[in-house]
Amino acid sequence: MSIGVLKKNNMRDLYLPNCDTWVFEDESSILGFISYYKGEIPAIFVDPSAQSQGIGTNLLNFLKQKYSKLNLAVYKENEKTHQFYIRHGFKDIEETVCEHTGHRQIVMYWKARS
């Protein structure tokens, strides 16, 4: 089993069933989703064909309206996504190694302004 398959199976079988998940859809298909679990965003996904259209921003803003604190982790080599979260007010907390993939990741935190 490859890392990609393991990650996909963990997401499908472990993480998402225990999360609250919201989807962004058009008339015919789901274009993205975001999941929340105990202050964490374990998953946010936008279909590659629908990226850079504000869907990720809408999903993230939806959670920011519901919750006053959010944490997430982004792979260190995924600079574009890291910058996306920085633009949305997330701050780097620490760098760790993902236990499932062995990849370096940056743990980030966002808190609503009082």
HELIX and SHEET records of a PDB file:
HELIX    1   1 ILE A    3  ASN A   10  1                                   8    
HELIX    2   2 MET A   11  TYR A   15  3                                   5    
HELIX    3   3 LEU A   16  ASN A   18  5                                   3    
HELIX    4   4 PRO A   48  ALA A   50  5                                   3    
HELIX    5   5 ILE A   55  LYS A   66  1                                  12    
HELIX    6   6 GLU A   79  ARG A   87  1                                   9    
SHEET    1   A 3 ASP A  20  GLU A  25  0                                        
SHEET    2   A 3 ILE A  30  TYR A  37 -1                                        
SHEET    3   A 3 GLU A  40  VAL A  46 -1                                        
SHEET    1   B 3 LYS A  69  TYR A  75  0                                        
SHEET    2   B 3 ARG A 104  LYS A 111 -1                                        
SHEET    3   B 3 LYS A  91  VAL A  97 -1                                        
END                                                                             
